[in-house]
């Protein structure tokens, strides 16, 4: 089995850390996680947007988060446009 990618792990941790600091019902924008994980001072965080989205979908598969649009969970195949990430509502 392949070693987990350090960037993937960092992005997943950034998503979960941001969510842990918010109310149970709160969501984050993928750009919040990209900014939190980026280690520079410029707008290089933008290059992390697609990797953050992939990290969010991995966390969806693990049952940790939901990806939403207009406040409703959305499937990966139906997601188009702006997304939000929130903890799974149990």
C-alpha positions as CSV (number, residue, x, y, z in Angstrom):
1,X,0.0,0.0,0.0
2,X,1.3,3.5,-0.9
3,X,2.3,5.9,1.8
4,X,-0.2,8.7,2.3
5,X,0.9,12.0,0.6
6,X,2.0,14.5,3.2
7,X,0.1,17.3,1.4
8,X,-3.1,15.3,1.3
9,X,-2.7,14.6,5.0
10,X,-2.0,18.3,5.8
11,X,-5.1,19.4,3.8
12,X,-7.3,16.9,5.6
13,X,-6.0,18.0,9.0
14,X,-6.6,21.6,8.0
15,X,-10.2,20.9,7.1
16,X,-10.9,19.0,10.3
17,X,-9.1,21.5,12.5
18,X,-11.1,24.4,11.1
19,X,-14.3,22.5,11.6
20,X,-13.4,21.6,15.2
21,X,-13.0,25.3,16.0
22,X,-16.5,26.1,14.7
23,X,-20.0,25.3,15.9
24,X,-21.3,21.8,15.0
25,X,-23.6,23.3,12.4
26,X,-21.0,25.6,10.8
27,X,-19.3,25.0,7.5
28,X,-16.1,26.2,5.9
29,X,-15.1,27.2,2.4
30,X,-12.4,25.1,0.7
31,X,-10.4,28.3,0.4
32,X,-10.3,28.5,4.2
33,X,-8.5,25.2,4.3
34,X,-6.2,26.1,1.4
35,X,-5.2,29.3,3.2
36,X,-4.7,27.5,6.5
37,X,-2.5,24.8,4.9
38,X,-0.5,27.1,2.7
39,X,3.0,27.9,4.1
40,X,3.6,31.2,2.2
41,X,2.5,34.8,2.4
42,X,1.3,35.3,-1.1
43,X,-1.7,34.0,-3.0
44,X,-0.1,30.6,-3.7
45,X,-2.9,29.0,-1.6
46,X,-5.0,29.2,-4.8
47,X,-2.9,26.3,-6.2
48,X,-4.3,24.2,-3.3
49,X,-7.9,24.7,-4.1
50,X,-8.3,21.5,-6.2
51,X,-6.2,19.4,-3.8
52,X,-8.5,20.7,-0.9
53,X,-11.6,19.7,-2.8
54,X,-10.1,16.2,-3.3
55,X,-9.2,16.1,0.4
56,X,-12.8,17.0,1.2
57,X,-14.2,14.2,-1.0
58,X,-11.8,11.7,0.8
59,X,-13.2,12.9,4.1
60,X,-16.7,12.4,2.7
61,X,-15.8,8.8,1.8
62,X,-14.5,8.3,5.4
63,X,-17.8,9.6,6.8
64,X,-16.2,12.6,8.5
65,X,-17.7,15.5,6.5
66,X,-20.4,16.5,4.0
67,X,-19.8,18.7,1.0
68,X,-22.7,21.1,0.5
69,X,-24.2,23.5,-2.0
70,X,-27.0,25.9,-0.9
71,X,-26.9,24.2,2.5
72,X,-27.7,20.8,1.2
73,X,-25.3,17.8,0.8
74,X,-24.3,17.2,-2.7
75,X,-22.7,14.1,-4.4
76,X,-19.3,14.4,-6.0
77,X,-20.8,13.8,-9.4
78,X,-23.4,16.5,-9.0
79,X,-21.1,19.2,-7.5
80,X,-20.7,22.3,-9.7
81,X,-19.6,25.7,-8.6
82,X,-19.0,26.9,-5.0
83,X,-18.9,24.3,-2.3
84,X,-18.9,24.3,1.5
85,X,-17.6,21.6,3.9
86,X,-19.3,20.7,7.2
87,X,-19.2,17.9,9.7
88,X,-21.5,15.0,9.1
89,X,-24.8,15.6,10.9
90,X,-25.7,12.5,12.9
